[in-house]
Amino acid sequence: MVIDPTNGSLYVATYNGLFRTKYGGNSFAKVLHFQGGEDKLVEVSITSTGRIYVTFPTDGEPSKGFFTSADGDI
């Protein structure tokens, strides 16, 4: 879990996606989907300016596994 310091959005990473809530946890929307499994590690970081970095499982696909968003809009 990580909170965006620029707008208070909460991001939760699970084994199959990244979810965001803008409503204090009342509802979540899937903003990124990725293939994973319970043994996969997903990491999310958000800078003080709102840039989001996500690393996620790729199952061997070399062109995938890293995502970034400069404006926090995924």
DSSP file (Angstrom, degrees, kcal/mol; ACC not computed):
  #  RESIDUE AA STRUCTURE BP1 BP2  ACC     N-H-->O    O-->H-N    N-H-->O    O-->H-N    TCO  KAPPA ALPHA  PHI   PSI    X-CA   Y-CA   Z-CA
    1    1 A M              0   0    0      0, 0.0     2,-0.3     0, 0.0    11,-0.2   0.000 360.0 360.0 360.0 145.0    0.0    0.0    0.0
    2    2 A V  E     -A   11   0A   0      9,-2.1     9,-3.1    43,-0.1     2,-0.4  -0.987 360.0-139.0-152.0 146.5    1.1    3.5   -0.7
    3    3 A I  E     -A   10   0A   0     -2,-0.3     7,-0.2     7,-0.2    43,-0.1  -0.906  20.9-125.9-109.5 133.9   -0.5    6.9   -0.5
    4    4 A D    >>  -     0   0    0      5,-3.0     4,-2.7    -2,-0.4     3,-0.8  -0.680  16.8-154.2 -75.2 116.6   -0.1    9.6   -3.1
    5    5 A P  T 34 S+     0   0    0      0, 0.0    -1,-0.2     0, 0.0    43,-0.1   0.662  88.5  58.7 -69.8 -14.2    1.1   12.7   -1.2
    6    6 A T  T 34 S+     0   0    0     41,-0.2    42,-0.1     1,-0.1    -2,-0.0   0.747 128.6   3.9 -86.8 -23.3   -0.2   15.1   -3.8
    7    7 A N  T <4 S-     0   0    0     -3,-0.8    -1,-0.1     2,-0.1    -3,-0.0   0.433  92.6-113.5-142.6  -1.6   -3.9   14.0   -3.6
    8    8 A G     <  +     0   0    0     -4,-2.7    16,-0.2     1,-0.2     2,-0.1   0.500  58.0 155.1  80.4   3.0   -4.3   11.4   -0.9
    9    9 A S        -     0   0    0     -5,-0.2    -5,-3.0    -6,-0.1     2,-0.5  -0.396  36.2-138.7 -63.7 141.1   -5.2    8.5   -3.3
   10   10 A L  E     -AB   3  21A   0     11,-2.0    11,-2.3    -7,-0.2     2,-0.4  -0.898  14.3-161.9-105.0 129.6   -4.5    5.1   -1.8
   11   11 A Y  E     -AB   2  20A   0     -9,-3.1    -9,-2.1    -2,-0.5     2,-0.4  -0.928   4.4-170.3-111.9 135.3   -2.9    2.4   -4.0
   12   12 A V  E     - B   0  19A   0      7,-2.7     7,-2.8    -2,-0.4     2,-0.4  -0.992   8.7-153.4-126.8 123.9   -3.0   -1.3   -3.1
   13   13 A A  E     + B   0  18A   0     -2,-0.4     5,-0.2     5,-0.2     2,-0.2  -0.826  17.9 175.1 -98.3 133.3   -1.0   -3.8   -5.1
   14   14 A T  E >   - B   0  17A   0      3,-2.9     3,-0.6    -2,-0.4    24,-0.0  -0.654  50.0 -87.6-122.4-177.9   -2.1   -7.4   -5.2
   15   15 A Y  T 3  S+     0   0    0      1,-0.2    22,-0.2    -2,-0.2     3,-0.1   0.649 125.3  30.9 -69.3 -13.5   -0.9  -10.5   -7.1
   16   16 A N  T 3  S-     0   0    0      1,-0.3    18,-1.2    20,-0.1     2,-0.3   0.311 123.8 -10.8-128.7  10.6   -3.0   -9.6  -10.2
   17   17 A G  E <   -BC  14  33A   0     -3,-0.6    -3,-2.9    16,-0.2     2,-0.5  -0.964  58.4 -99.1 173.6 170.8   -3.3   -5.9  -10.3
   18   18 A L  E     -BC  13  32A   0     14,-2.4    13,-3.1    -2,-0.3    14,-1.5  -0.959  36.6-165.2-112.6 129.5   -2.9   -2.4   -8.8
   19   19 A F  E     -BC  12  30A   0     -7,-2.8    -7,-2.7    -2,-0.5     2,-0.4  -0.871   2.7-163.0-118.3 148.6   -6.0   -0.8   -7.3
   20   20 A R  E     -BC  11  29A   0      9,-2.5     9,-2.4    -2,-0.3     2,-0.4  -0.979   4.8-164.6-131.7 142.5   -6.7    2.8   -6.4
   21   21 A T  E     +B   10   0A   0    -11,-2.3   -11,-2.0    -2,-0.4     3,-0.2  -0.995  14.1 175.3-123.8 136.2   -9.2    4.5   -4.2
   22   22 A K  S    S+     0   0    0     -2,-0.4    -1,-0.1     5,-0.3     6,-0.1   0.274  76.6  68.3-109.3   4.8  -10.0    8.2   -4.3
   23   23 A Y  S >  S-     0   0    0      4,-0.5     3,-1.3   -13,-0.1    -1,-0.1  -0.153 118.4 -89.5-124.4  37.3  -12.8    7.8   -1.8
   24   24 A G  T 3  S-     0   0    0      1,-0.3   -15,-0.0    -3,-0.2    -2,-0.0   0.720  86.5 -54.8  66.1  22.3  -11.2    6.9    1.5
   25   25 A G  T 3  S+     0   0    0      2,-0.3    -1,-0.3   -15,-0.1     3,-0.1   0.464 105.8 120.6  91.8   1.9  -11.4    3.2    0.8
   26   26 A N  S <  S+     0   0    0     -3,-1.3     2,-0.3     1,-0.2    -2,-0.1   0.841  86.6   3.4 -67.9 -32.2  -15.1    3.0    0.2
   27   27 A S        -     0   0    0      2,-0.0    -4,-0.5     0, 0.0     2,-0.4  -0.990  67.4-151.6-151.8 150.5  -14.5    1.6   -3.3
   28   28 A F        -     0   0    0     -2,-0.3     2,-0.4    -7,-0.1    -7,-0.2  -0.933   3.6-156.6-123.6 146.8  -11.4    0.6   -5.4
   29   29 A A  E     -C   20   0A   0     -9,-2.4    -9,-2.5    -2,-0.4     2,-0.5  -0.973  24.8-119.7-120.8 138.4  -10.9    0.6   -9.1
   30   30 A K  E     +C   19   0A   0     -2,-0.4   -11,-0.3   -11,-0.2     3,-0.1  -0.654  34.3 172.0 -75.5 123.5   -8.3   -1.6  -10.9
   31   31 A V  E     +     0   0A   0    -13,-3.1     2,-0.3    -2,-0.5   -12,-0.2   0.616  65.8  26.6-109.6 -18.5   -5.9    0.7  -12.6
   32   32 A L  E     -C   18   0A   0    -14,-1.5   -14,-2.4     2,-0.0     2,-0.4  -0.990  65.5-159.5-143.0 137.7   -3.2   -1.8  -13.8
   33   33 A H  E     +C   17   0A   0     -2,-0.3     2,-0.3   -16,-0.2   -16,-0.2  -0.951  18.4 163.7-115.8 136.9   -3.6   -5.5  -14.6
   34   34 A F        -     0   0    0    -18,-1.2     2,-0.3    -2,-0.4    24,-0.1  -0.995  39.7-108.9-148.8 151.3   -0.8   -7.9  -14.6
   35   35 A Q        +     0   0    0     -2,-0.3     2,-0.2    22,-0.2   -19,-0.1  -0.591  57.5 136.0 -76.3 135.1   -0.4  -11.6  -14.5
   36   36 A G        -     0   0    0     -2,-0.3     2,-0.3    22,-0.1   -20,-0.1  -0.669  37.7-137.5-151.5-153.1    1.0  -12.8  -11.3
   37   37 A G    >   -     0   0    0     -2,-0.2     3,-2.1   -22,-0.2     0, 0.0  -0.947  43.1 -86.2-173.1 168.0    0.7  -15.3   -8.6
   38   38 A E  T 3  S+     0   0    0     -2,-0.3   -22,-0.0     1,-0.3   -23,-0.0   0.734 125.0  53.7 -62.6 -20.8    0.8  -15.5   -4.9
   39   39 A D  T 3  S+     0   0    0    -24,-0.1    -1,-0.3     2,-0.1     2,-0.3   0.321  87.9 104.5 -95.9   9.4    4.6  -15.8   -4.9
   40   40 A K    <   -     0   0    0     -3,-2.1     2,-0.5    17,-0.0    -4,-0.0  -0.641  63.8-136.3 -92.9 148.8    5.2  -12.7   -7.1
   41   41 A L        -     0   0    0     -2,-0.3     2,-0.4   -26,-0.0    -2,-0.1  -0.902  17.7-173.4-108.0 128.7    6.4   -9.4   -5.7
   42   42 A V        -     0   0    0     -2,-0.5     2,-0.4    14,-0.1    14,-0.2  -0.974   5.4-167.4-118.8 133.6    4.8   -6.1   -6.7
   43   43 A E  E     -D   55   0B   0     12,-2.0    12,-2.2    -2,-0.4     2,-0.4  -0.968   4.7-172.6-125.2 141.2    6.3   -2.8   -5.6
   44   44 A V  E     +D   54   0B   0     -2,-0.4     2,-0.4    10,-0.2    10,-0.2  -0.998   4.7 177.2-131.9 133.3    4.8    0.7   -5.8
   45   45 A S  E     -D   53   0B   0      8,-2.5     8,-2.9    -2,-0.4     2,-0.4  -0.992   8.7-166.1-133.6 143.6    6.5    4.0   -5.1
   46   46 A I  E     -D   52   0B   0     -2,-0.4     6,-0.2     6,-0.2   -43,-0.1  -0.997  15.6-140.2-130.6 128.5    5.1    7.5   -5.4
   47   47 A T    >   -     0   0    0      4,-2.5     3,-1.6    -2,-0.4   -41,-0.2  -0.252  32.6-100.0 -79.9 171.5    7.4   10.6   -5.3
   48   48 A S  T 3  S+     0   0    0      1,-0.3    -1,-0.1     2,-0.1   -44,-0.0   0.672 125.0  53.8 -66.0 -16.5    6.5   13.9   -3.5
   49   49 A T  T 3  S-     0   0    0      2,-0.1    -1,-0.3   -43,-0.0   -45,-0.0   0.432 123.4-102.6 -96.9  -0.6    5.6   15.3   -6.9
   50   50 A G    <   +     0   0    0     -3,-1.6     2,-0.3     1,-0.3    -2,-0.1   0.474  68.3 148.9  96.4   2.5    3.1   12.4   -7.7
   51   51 A R        -     0   0    0     20,-0.1    -4,-2.5    21,-0.1     2,-0.4  -0.560  35.3-148.1 -71.0 132.7    5.2   10.4  -10.1
   52   52 A I  E     -DE  46  69B   0     17,-2.3    17,-1.9    -2,-0.3     2,-0.4  -0.870  14.2-170.6-108.2 134.9    4.3    6.7   -9.7
   53   53 A Y  E     +DE  45  68B   0     -8,-2.9    -8,-2.5    -2,-0.4     2,-0.4  -0.991   7.4 179.9-121.8 131.5    6.7    3.8  -10.2
   54   54 A V  E     -DE  44  67B   0     13,-2.8    13,-2.6    -2,-0.4     2,-0.4  -0.998  10.1-170.7-133.0 130.3    5.4    0.2  -10.3
   55   55 A T  E     +DE  43  66B   0    -12,-2.2   -12,-2.0    -2,-0.4    11,-0.2  -0.962  20.3 166.5-114.5 140.6    7.4   -3.0  -10.8
   56   56 A F        -     0   0    0      9,-1.9   -14,-0.1    -2,-0.4   -20,-0.1  -0.955  40.1 -74.1-150.9 163.8    5.5   -6.2  -11.4
   57   57 A P        -     0   0    0      0, 0.0   -22,-0.2     0, 0.0     8,-0.2  -0.284  34.2-178.6 -65.1 144.8    5.9   -9.8  -12.5
   58   58 A T    >   -     0   0    0      6,-0.1     3,-1.1   -24,-0.1     5,-0.1   0.511  32.7-132.0-120.2 -10.3    6.3  -10.5  -16.2
   59   59 A D  T 3  S-     0   0    0      1,-0.2   -23,-0.0   -24,-0.1     6,-0.0   0.883  80.9 -45.7  53.1  40.5    6.6  -14.2  -16.5
   60   60 A G  T 3  S+     0   0    0      1,-0.2    -1,-0.2     4,-0.1     0, 0.0   0.464  98.9 136.9  88.9   2.5    9.7  -13.8  -18.6
   61   61 A E    X   -     0   0    0     -3,-1.1     3,-1.5     1,-0.2    -1,-0.2  -0.747  39.0-160.9 -85.0 110.1    8.5  -11.1  -21.0
   62   62 A P  T 3  S+     0   0    0      0, 0.0    -1,-0.2     0, 0.0    -3,-0.0   0.709  83.3  58.8 -68.4 -20.9   11.5   -8.7  -21.2
   63   63 A S  T 3  S+     0   0    0     -5,-0.1     2,-0.2     2,-0.0     3,-0.1   0.398 104.8  57.3 -89.6   5.1    9.5   -5.7  -22.5
   64   64 A K    <   +     0   0    0     -3,-1.5    -6,-0.1     1,-0.1     3,-0.1  -0.743  59.4  81.7-125.3 173.6    7.2   -5.6  -19.5
   65   65 A G  S    S+     0   0    0     -2,-0.2    -9,-1.9    -8,-0.2     2,-0.4   0.262  78.8  74.0 117.6 -11.7    7.6   -5.3  -15.7
   66   66 A F  E     +E   55   0B   0    -11,-0.2     2,-0.4    -3,-0.1   -11,-0.2  -0.999  49.5 176.0-137.5 135.4    8.0   -1.6  -15.1
   67   67 A F  E     -E   54   0B   0    -13,-2.6   -13,-2.8    -2,-0.4     2,-0.3  -0.994   1.7-180.0-136.7 143.2    5.5    1.2  -15.3
   68   68 A T  E     -E   53   0B   0     -2,-0.4     2,-0.4   -15,-0.2   -15,-0.2  -0.995   9.6-166.4-140.9 149.4    5.8    4.9  -14.6
   69   69 A S  E     -E   52   0B   0    -17,-1.9   -17,-2.3    -2,-0.3     3,-0.4  -0.978   8.1-161.5-135.9 120.9    3.3    7.8  -14.7
   70   70 A A  S    S+     0   0    0     -2,-0.4    -1,-0.1   -19,-0.2   -17,-0.0   0.805  93.5  34.3 -71.3 -29.9    4.5   11.4  -14.5
   71   71 A D  S    S-     0   0    0      2,-0.2    -1,-0.2   -20,-0.1   -20,-0.1   0.329 108.8-110.9-111.8   7.7    1.2   12.8  -13.5
   72   72 A G  S    S+     0   0    0     -3,-0.4     2,-0.8     1,-0.2    -2,-0.1   0.461  77.7 127.4  79.5  -0.2   -0.3   10.0  -11.4
   73   73 A D              0   0    0      1,-0.2    -1,-0.2   -21,-0.0    -2,-0.2  -0.811 360.0 360.0 -95.0 109.5   -3.0    9.2  -13.9
   74   74 A I              0   0    0     -2,-0.8    -1,-0.2    -3,-0.1    -2,-0.0   0.414 360.0 360.0 -99.4 360.0   -2.8    5.5  -14.6
